[in-house]
Amino acid sequence: MKQTLLYIAVSLATVACQRSSLHPTATRWEQLPIVAERGGDGEEALIVCHPEKMTDSIALPLSYFVEDLEIVRLENRDEAYVRGSSVRISDNYILVHSSRNVPFKLFDRKGRFLYTIGNSGNGRGNYGQVGDFQLDEKHGHIYLMPWNATELIVYNLQGHLLPPIPLNSPDERAWALPKATFHVDGERREVTVAVLPWTINPRMAWVQDYEGHVLRQLPYNPYQLTRDYSSELYHLHNMNAFEFSVLNFNPEREDTLFHYYPEENHLVPVFTLDFPDDRLQRHYHNELPRCFIGTLIGGMRETGFAQSESRDHVNFIVDKCTLRGGRYRVYNDFLGNTDVYWLKQSRNGYYTRNLSPQMLKTELEEALRRSDLTPAMRQKVSALSESIDIERDNNYLMIGKLRRNFRQL
């Protein structure tokens, strides 16, 4: 409980500081400066962004990124309760990962509880900490990649355990995959995997069959990193290609976002930051259909009796077509114009956010204190707020399908 309260307090402090440092100066994309350049022709020519040019800011409505926003109330049966963590969405299902102590829960798109998927623990088909996971409705499978995985755990959509998919080729030494990511192609019966490019790992990205045989692979060099568990690998699967990038905690390294094409075993760099001399800053970035979004990470400073991260993180956005960009924030024009969170974690073509009933009600009450709501919006927000039972309700999900082409501002 104390950890939860601390997390909420830190999150609110971060938001407050981000608000105070963000003064929108543009209301339209055309008013933002060009902050990047394209190094060649074609849709996948490398885009190089110059952070020192991202001096202007813009406030963008959530409807700029998503087609619509559903509010899904998850069923409140005892066995259905979840926590605020990762979600995967398909046409007819919702898969929620709560924590290492609470198993995965499968719901339909209306929020009706269907099945518990496995259990936490060390037995066959059980799991502790899970990194990446996939909901494959078309082929009726759920894939879980535990921390330091040697295999993918496989369930069907009725919660029954199926044979695992080994991630070690039978003709090589066994090795565990820390902080890896993957995507299963059920049509080809192939798995694409990417892992942090450490020299102790035999490869960085590869394609394998369901028996673990490596079909195509890329070596870790020239992208190798120092073995450091604070680094992270990101893959959101919002594009046709298998895109991934690395949050590198070595400040002397600039990161690049790549597209990996499994069929051709071809790696294409598509986005990077070019910092001025001696001003390199830790950073990470992700990809949405029409833009790149990312964060420049602030340094460490003392607050009270301990060190904590600076609250001077900068969120930035770069339009792929116009190469205009800058600092940004997003507000929820579907529901009260309050700040939007977790846009940078949009996955598999969906923006999702998992909220406790208390958190949602608090945000709705904040929205009702605003003076810029239309009567219709005020009624919508008020009705939802009044319907929330903080003591009994399960979590709520915000779900929006990402636009392939952004609407005009």
C-alpha positions as CSV (number, residue, x, y, z in Angstrom):
1,M,0.0,0.0,0.0
2,K,2.8,2.4,0.9
3,Q,4.5,1.7,-2.5
4,T,1.2,2.4,-4.3
5,L,0.8,5.7,-2.5
6,L,4.4,6.6,-3.2
7,Y,3.9,5.8,-6.9
8,I,0.8,8.0,-7.1
9,A,2.6,10.8,-5.3
10,V,5.6,10.7,-7.6
11,S,3.3,10.5,-10.7
12,L,1.4,13.5,-9.6
13,A,4.6,15.4,-8.9
14,T,5.9,14.6,-12.4
15,V,2.7,15.7,-14.0
16,A,2.7,19.0,-12.0
17,C,6.2,19.8,-13.1
18,Q,5.6,18.8,-16.7
19,R,2.6,21.2,-16.7
20,S,4.5,24.1,-15.3
21,S,7.3,23.7,-17.9
22,L,5.0,23.3,-20.8
23,H,3.6,26.5,-22.3
24,P,1.8,25.6,-25.6
25,T,2.8,28.2,-28.3
26,A,1.2,26.4,-31.3
27,T,-2.4,25.5,-32.0
28,R,-1.7,23.9,-35.4
29,W,1.1,21.7,-36.8
30,E,2.0,24.4,-39.3
31,Q,3.1,26.7,-36.5
32,L,5.7,24.3,-35.2
33,P,9.3,24.4,-36.6
34,I,10.9,21.7,-38.7
35,V,13.0,19.8,-36.2
36,A,14.2,16.9,-38.3
37,E,15.6,15.9,-41.7
38,R,15.1,12.9,-43.9
39,G,18.3,11.2,-45.0
40,G,17.2,10.0,-48.4
41,D,14.1,9.1,-50.4
42,G,11.3,6.7,-49.6
43,E,8.9,6.2,-46.7
44,E,11.6,4.5,-44.6
45,A,14.5,6.9,-45.1
46,L,16.2,7.6,-41.8
47,I,14.7,10.6,-40.0
48,V,17.2,12.4,-37.9
49,C,15.7,14.7,-35.2
50,H,17.7,17.6,-33.6
51,P,16.5,18.0,-30.0
52,E,17.8,21.6,-29.6
53,K,15.3,22.7,-32.2
54,M,12.3,21.4,-30.2
55,T,11.7,24.7,-28.4
56,D,8.0,25.2,-29.2
57,S,5.1,23.3,-27.6
58,I,1.7,22.1,-28.7
59,A,-1.4,20.8,-26.9
60,L,-3.1,18.0,-29.0
61,P,-6.5,16.5,-28.5
62,L,-6.7,12.7,-28.0
63,S,-9.0,12.6,-31.0
64,Y,-6.0,13.6,-33.1
65,F,-4.5,10.1,-32.4
66,V,-7.6,7.8,-31.9
67,E,-10.9,7.3,-33.7
68,D,-13.0,7.1,-30.7
69,L,-12.8,6.3,-27.0
70,E,-14.6,3.5,-25.2
71,I,-14.9,3.3,-21.4
72,V,-15.1,-0.3,-20.4
73,R,-16.1,-1.3,-16.9
74,L,-14.6,-4.7,-16.1
75,E,-16.9,-7.1,-14.4
76,N,-16.6,-7.1,-10.6
77,R,-16.8,-10.8,-9.7
78,D,-14.2,-11.8,-7.1
79,E,-12.1,-13.8,-9.5
80,A,-12.2,-11.0,-12.1
81,Y,-10.5,-8.2,-10.1
82,V,-7.3,-6.8,-11.6
83,R,-4.8,-4.1,-10.9
84,G,-3.6,-1.2,-13.0
85,S,-1.2,-2.7,-15.4
86,S,-0.6,-3.8,-19.0
87,V,-3.5,-4.6,-21.4
88,R,-3.8,-6.2,-24.8
89,I,-6.8,-5.6,-27.0
90,S,-8.3,-7.5,-30.0
91,D,-11.6,-7.3,-31.8
92,N,-13.5,-9.3,-29.2
93,Y,-11.2,-9.8,-26.2
94,I,-9.3,-7.9,-23.5
95,L,-6.3,-9.5,-21.8
96,V,-5.1,-7.8,-18.6
97,H,-1.8,-8.4,-16.8
98,S,-2.0,-7.1,-13.3
99,S,1.3,-8.1,-11.5
100,R,3.5,-11.0,-10.7
101,N,1.2,-12.1,-7.9
102,V,-2.1,-11.8,-9.8
103,P,-2.6,-14.1,-12.9
104,F,-3.7,-12.8,-16.3
105,K,-7.5,-12.2,-16.8
106,L,-9.3,-12.6,-20.1
107,F,-12.5,-10.5,-20.7
108,D,-14.7,-9.9,-23.7
109,R,-14.8,-6.4,-25.2
110,K,-17.8,-5.5,-23.0
111,G,-15.8,-6.2,-19.9
112,R,-17.4,-9.6,-19.0
113,F,-15.0,-11.8,-17.3
114,L,-14.2,-15.1,-19.1
115,Y,-11.2,-16.9,-17.8
116,T,-8.1,-16.8,-15.6
117,I,-5.1,-17.5,-17.6
118,G,-2.6,-19.7,-15.7
119,N,-1.3,-18.8,-12.3
120,S,1.8,-17.2,-10.7
121,G,4.4,-19.7,-9.5
122,N,7.0,-22.0,-10.7
123,G,5.0,-25.0,-11.9
124,R,4.4,-26.0,-15.4
125,G,2.6,-23.2,-17.3
126,N,2.9,-20.9,-14.3
127,Y,4.9,-17.7,-14.3
128,G,6.3,-14.9,-12.1
129,Q,7.3,-11.7,-13.7
130,V,6.1,-11.5,-17.3
131,G,7.6,-9.0,-19.8
132,D,6.0,-9.1,-23.2
133,F,2.8,-11.0,-24.1
134,Q,0.5,-11.4,-27.1
135,L,-3.2,-11.9,-27.6
136,D,-3.8,-13.7,-30.9
137,E,-7.5,-13.9,-31.4
138,K,-7.4,-15.0,-35.0
139,H,-5.5,-18.2,-34.0
140,G,-7.0,-18.6,-30.6
141,H,-3.8,-18.3,-28.6
142,I,-2.3,-16.3,-25.8
143,Y,1.6,-16.1,-25.5
144,L,3.4,-15.1,-22.4
145,M,7.2,-14.3,-22.2
146,P,8.4,-14.5,-18.6
147,W,11.4,-12.7,-17.4
148,N,14.6,-14.5,-18.5
149,A,12.5,-16.6,-20.7
150,T,13.7,-19.9,-22.3
151,E,10.3,-20.6,-23.8
152,L,7.0,-18.9,-24.6
153,I,4.1,-20.1,-22.4
154,V,1.0,-20.8,-24.6
155,Y,-2.7,-20.9,-23.6
156,N,-5.8,-21.0,-25.7
157,L,-8.7,-18.6,-25.2
158,Q,-10.5,-21.0,-22.9
159,G,-7.5,-20.8,-20.4
160,H,-6.2,-24.3,-21.3
161,L,-2.4,-24.8,-21.3
162,L,-0.8,-25.8,-24.6
163,P,2.7,-27.0,-25.4
164,P,5.3,-24.2,-25.0
165,I,7.4,-22.7,-27.8
166,P,11.1,-23.1,-27.0
167,L,13.2,-20.0,-27.5
168,N,16.5,-21.9,-27.6
169,S,17.5,-23.8,-30.7
170,P,18.0,-27.5,-29.9
171,D,21.5,-27.4,-31.5
172,E,23.0,-24.6,-29.3
173,R,23.7,-23.8,-25.7
174,A,20.7,-22.9,-23.6
175,W,20.4,-19.2,-22.7
176,A,17.8,-17.0,-21.0
177,L,16.4,-13.9,-22.7
178,P,16.3,-10.9,-20.3
179,K,14.0,-8.1,-21.3
180,A,13.2,-9.6,-24.7
181,T,10.2,-8.9,-26.9
182,F,8.5,-11.0,-29.6
183,H,5.7,-11.5,-32.1
184,V,4.1,-14.8,-33.2
185,D,3.0,-15.1,-36.8
186,G,0.3,-17.8,-36.6
187,E,0.0,-18.0,-40.4
188,R,3.7,-18.8,-40.9
189,R,4.1,-20.6,-37.6
190,E,7.1,-18.4,-36.9
191,V,8.2,-16.3,-34.0
192,T,10.2,-13.1,-34.3
193,V,12.3,-12.2,-31.3
194,A,14.5,-9.2,-30.3
195,V,16.7,-9.0,-27.2
196,L,19.1,-6.5,-25.8
197,P,22.3,-6.6,-27.9
198,W,24.7,-7.8,-25.2
199,T,27.9,-9.6,-26.2
200,I,26.9,-12.6,-24.1
201,N,23.9,-13.2,-26.3
202,P,24.4,-15.1,-29.6
203,R,22.2,-12.6,-31.6
204,M,20.0,-9.5,-31.4
205,A,17.0,-10.4,-33.6
206,W,15.9,-13.6,-35.2
207,V,13.1,-15.6,-36.7
208,Q,12.5,-19.2,-35.5
209,D,9.9,-21.9,-35.9
210,Y,7.7,-23.4,-33.2
211,E,10.4,-26.0,-32.4
212,G,13.0,-23.3,-31.7
213,H,15.1,-23.8,-34.9
214,V,16.5,-20.4,-36.0
215,L,15.6,-19.6,-39.5
216,R,17.1,-16.1,-39.9
217,Q,19.1,-14.0,-37.5
218,L,21.0,-10.8,-37.0
219,P,24.2,-10.5,-34.8
220,Y,24.4,-8.2,-31.9
221,N,27.2,-6.1,-33.4
222,P,27.5,-3.3,-34.4
223,Y,24.8,-2.4,-31.9
224,Q,26.2,-4.1,-28.8
225,L,25.6,-2.5,-25.4
226,T,27.2,-2.9,-22.1
227,R,25.4,-5.5,-20.0
228,D,23.2,-3.3,-17.9
229,Y,19.8,-4.4,-16.6
230,S,18.6,-0.8,-16.4
231,S,18.4,-0.7,-20.2
232,E,15.0,-1.5,-21.8
233,L,13.9,-2.8,-25.2
234,Y,10.7,-1.4,-26.6
235,H,8.4,-3.0,-29.2
236,L,4.8,-1.7,-29.6
237,H,3.7,-3.5,-32.8
238,N,1.8,-0.5,-34.2
239,M,3.5,-0.8,-37.6
240,N,3.6,-3.4,-40.4
241,A,7.2,-4.0,-39.6
242,F,8.6,-5.4,-36.3
243,E,9.8,-2.1,-34.9
244,F,11.9,-1.8,-31.8
245,S,14.2,0.6,-30.0
246,V,16.4,0.6,-26.9
247,L,16.4,2.8,-23.8
248,N,20.1,2.9,-23.2
249,F,21.4,4.1,-19.8
250,N,24.8,4.7,-21.2
251,P,24.8,8.5,-21.7
252,E,27.4,8.3,-24.5
253,R,25.1,6.4,-26.8
254,E,22.4,7.6,-29.1
255,D,19.5,5.3,-29.7
256,T,17.8,4.4,-33.0
257,L,14.4,3.0,-33.8
258,F,14.6,0.1,-36.2
259,H,12.2,-1.8,-38.5
260,Y,13.0,-5.5,-38.7
261,Y,11.6,-7.4,-41.7
262,P,11.6,-11.1,-40.7
263,E,11.0,-12.4,-44.2
264,E,14.1,-10.7,-45.7
265,N,16.0,-10.7,-42.4
266,H,16.5,-7.0,-43.0
267,L,17.0,-4.2,-40.4
268,V,16.2,-0.7,-41.4
269,P,17.0,2.4,-39.1
270,V,14.1,4.8,-39.4
271,F,14.5,7.4,-36.6
272,T,17.2,8.7,-34.3
273,L,18.2,11.8,-32.4
274,D,21.3,13.9,-33.2
275,F,22.4,15.8,-30.1
276,P,24.8,18.7,-30.2
277,D,28.4,18.0,-29.0
278,D,28.7,17.2,-25.3
279,R,25.0,17.5,-24.7
280,L,23.9,13.9,-25.2
281,Q,20.9,13.1,-23.0
282,R,19.3,9.8,-22.0
283,H,16.2,9.2,-24.1
284,Y,13.7,6.8,-25.6
285,H,11.2,7.0,-28.4
286,N,8.4,5.0,-29.9
287,E,6.4,5.0,-33.1
288,L,2.8,5.6,-33.9
289,P,1.3,5.4,-37.4
290,R,1.9,9.0,-38.3
291,C,4.5,10.3,-35.8
292,F,7.4,9.5,-33.5
293,I,6.9,10.3,-29.8
294,G,9.5,10.1,-27.1
295,T,11.0,11.4,-23.9
296,L,14.3,13.2,-23.0
297,I,15.1,11.9,-19.5
298,G,16.1,14.3,-16.8
299,G,19.1,13.7,-14.6
300,M,19.3,12.7,-11.0
301,R,19.0,15.2,-8.1
302,E,18.6,15.0,-4.4
303,T,15.1,15.5,-3.0
304,G,14.9,15.2,0.8
305,F,17.0,12.3,2.1
306,A,17.4,10.3,-1.1
307,Q,18.1,10.7,-4.8
308,S,15.2,10.6,-7.2
309,E,14.8,11.3,-10.9
310,S,14.5,14.9,-11.9
311,R,11.0,16.0,-13.0
312,D,12.5,17.8,-16.0
313,H,11.6,15.1,-18.5
314,V,10.6,16.5,-21.9
315,N,8.0,14.7,-24.0
316,F,8.4,15.3,-27.7
317,I,6.6,14.6,-30.9
318,V,7.8,14.6,-34.6
319,D,5.4,14.3,-37.5
320,K,6.7,11.8,-40.1
321,C,5.5,13.7,-43.1
322,T,6.2,17.4,-42.4
323,L,9.1,16.7,-40.0
324,R,7.7,19.4,-37.7
325,G,7.7,18.8,-34.0
326,G,8.4,20.0,-30.5
327,R,7.3,19.4,-26.9
328,Y,3.7,18.3,-26.5
329,R,0.9,17.2,-24.2
330,V,-2.3,15.5,-25.0
331,Y,-5.8,16.3,-23.5
332,N,-8.8,14.0,-23.5
333,D,-11.4,15.8,-25.6
334,F,-13.6,12.7,-25.4
335,L,-14.0,13.0,-21.7
336,G,-13.5,16.4,-19.9
337,N,-10.2,17.7,-21.5
338,T,-8.1,16.4,-18.7
339,D,-4.5,15.2,-19.4
340,V,-3.9,12.0,-21.2
341,Y,-1.5,9.4,-19.9
342,W,0.2,6.3,-21.4
343,L,-0.2,7.4,-25.1
344,K,3.5,6.4,-25.6
345,Q,2.5,2.8,-24.5
346,S,-0.1,2.4,-27.3
347,R,0.2,-1.2,-28.6
348,N,-1.1,-3.3,-31.4
349,G,-3.0,-0.4,-32.9
350,Y,-4.8,0.6,-29.7
351,Y,-4.4,3.3,-27.0
352,T,-5.3,1.8,-23.7
353,R,-5.3,2.9,-20.1
354,N,-6.2,0.8,-17.1
355,L,-7.6,2.8,-14.1
356,S,-8.8,2.0,-10.7
357,P,-12.3,3.4,-9.9
358,Q,-10.9,5.8,-7.4
359,M,-8.4,7.2,-10.0
360,L,-11.1,7.6,-12.7
361,K,-13.5,9.3,-10.3
362,T,-10.8,11.7,-9.1
363,E,-10.0,12.7,-12.7
364,L,-13.7,13.1,-13.6
365,E,-14.2,15.4,-10.6
366,E,-11.2,17.4,-11.7
367,A,-12.8,17.7,-15.2
368,L,-16.0,19.0,-13.7
369,R,-14.1,21.8,-12.1
370,R,-13.0,23.1,-15.5
371,S,-14.8,26.0,-17.1
372,D,-14.3,25.0,-20.7
373,L,-16.7,22.1,-20.8
374,T,-19.8,22.2,-23.1
375,P,-23.1,21.4,-21.4
376,A,-23.2,18.0,-23.2
377,M,-19.7,17.1,-22.1
378,R,-20.4,18.2,-18.5
379,Q,-23.4,15.9,-18.5
380,K,-21.5,13.0,-19.9
381,V,-18.6,13.4,-17.4
382,S,-21.0,13.9,-14.5
383,A,-23.1,10.8,-15.4
384,L,-20.0,8.6,-15.5
385,S,-18.7,10.0,-12.3
386,E,-21.9,9.3,-10.4
387,S,-22.1,5.8,-11.7
388,I,-18.7,4.8,-10.2
389,D,-18.8,2.7,-7.0
390,I,-15.3,3.1,-5.5
391,E,-15.8,0.3,-3.0
392,R,-17.2,-2.4,-5.3
393,D,-16.2,-1.7,-8.9
394,N,-13.4,-3.4,-10.7
395,N,-11.0,-1.4,-12.9
396,Y,-12.0,0.7,-15.9
397,L,-10.4,0.7,-19.3
398,M,-10.1,3.5,-21.7
399,I,-9.7,2.0,-25.2
400,G,-9.2,3.9,-28.5
401,K,-8.2,2.6,-31.9
402,L,-5.3,4.4,-33.3
403,R,-5.8,6.5,-36.5
404,R,-3.8,5.5,-39.5
405,N,-4.1,9.0,-40.8
406,F,-4.4,11.9,-38.4
407,R,-7.2,14.3,-38.7
408,Q,-6.6,18.0,-39.3
409,L,-6.4,20.3,-36.3
